[in-house]
Amino acid sequence: LTVGYAGYFSNGYLFDTSAWHNRTDSTFTFVLGDPPMIEGWDDGMKVINKNAKVQLIVPSDYAYGNLGAGTIPPYQTLVFVIIMKDIKPSN
């Protein structure tokens, strides 16, 4: 999958974006489930069509739960704005 995304805390704070990782075209390309991402991200990716723009709200239980991760505090709901740029079958 190839997506453009921005990840926010529920208060609107931007914690991650594909533009920070790929300055060429601001996209993130990955194979769904390899490696697994947070459960809410993997589940959401399964139902997004090519060229769709969606807002994916991931409750903490489907993100990093009571542990948090890096700059993401425990029990944090995450909000992703995602544009599905391309879908290709894995090899």
N, C-alpha and C positions, 0 to 999 in steps of 0.2 A: 504494500500500500504506500502511496505517497500523499502526504497531507501537509497543509499549512495549519499551524495551530498557535493559540495563545492560551496559557493556563493562569487562572486567577483564583485567589481566595474569595470566599463569599463576600468579603468587604470591598472587593474590586482591586486589590493589590495584585499586580502582575508578578508572578513568580517564575514563569518560564514561557518561552516562545521559540518556535522553530527558526525564526529570524536570527536568534542569538547563536544558533548552532550551524546554520548554513547561510552564509551571507550572499552566496551566488543567486539562489532563487527562493530562499526562505522556506524551504520544504524539509520534511523529515520522511525518509523512506525506510521501511522496515517490513519484515515478514510477521504477519499476525501470529502471536503466540510463541515466537522464537527470537529472543527469549520472551517469556511472559512479562507483560507490563502490569500495572495495577488492574485488578479485576474489572473495575468500572470502565476503564479505557478499552480493554480487550472486548468486553461485552458490547460496548457502544460501537466499536469499529465494525462489528459483524452486521450492523443494520444500516450503515450509511452508504448511500448510493454515490456513484461518481458524479462530480460537480456539485454535490450538495454542500450547503453551509448549515451547520448545526451548532446548537449550544448543548453541551453534554454536562449535566450536573451529576457529580459523583460524591455521594455521601461518604463520610470518613470510613465506614465499615467496608466500602468497596475501593478505598484508596489506601491510606497508610495507617488507619485505625488509631489505636492508643499509643503507637510507637512514634509516629511522625517519621520524617526522613529529610535529612539535610536542613533546608530552610523551611520545610513544611512542618508546622507544629502538630502535636497529637490532636486527634478528633477534629481535623480540619476538613470541611466540605470543599471540594475542588470544582471549579467551573472552567470548562474548556470551550473555546470557540474554534471550530474545526472546519476546514474546507477540504473535502476529499478530492484531491487532484487526479489521482489515477489508481486503478485497481488492476493488478495482473496476477495470474495464477502463479503459485510458488513452484519451483523446480522440483 
